[in-house]
Amino acid sequence: WHPDGHAFWARCKLVLGSCPEKLMFDAWSEVAMYVRHLPHISAECRLTLEEELRLHEMLSDTTKDVLAREVQRCCGKDYEPPTNLTYLASLMLSRFQVLHKT
């Protein structure tokens, strides 16, 4: 995807909010990729800080679940190096911690 595409899907999640219907896309992955590609997203497509914070509130449980699963998996006897999911979840948590301080 183009970096602006991740911004589009992140904005869709904001608009749809807590819609009871199942979304046709993985909102958590799209927001994670939005955060990862933030330096490459055009200014016109970027979310405001308030919008990013709202997304964090919507998705924070999912982020914590991803990290908890990865920590549990890595602490087992079949240890493997952290996956891309761990990286993305950590990146999202770091980004939103910075936003909460502003």
Buried (B, 14 or more C-beta within 10 A) or exposed (E): EEBBBBBBBBBBBBEEEEEEEEEEEEBBBBBBBBBBBBEEBEEEBBBEEEBBBBBBEBBEEBBEEBBEBBEEBBEEEEEEEBBEBBEBBBBBBEBBEEBEEE
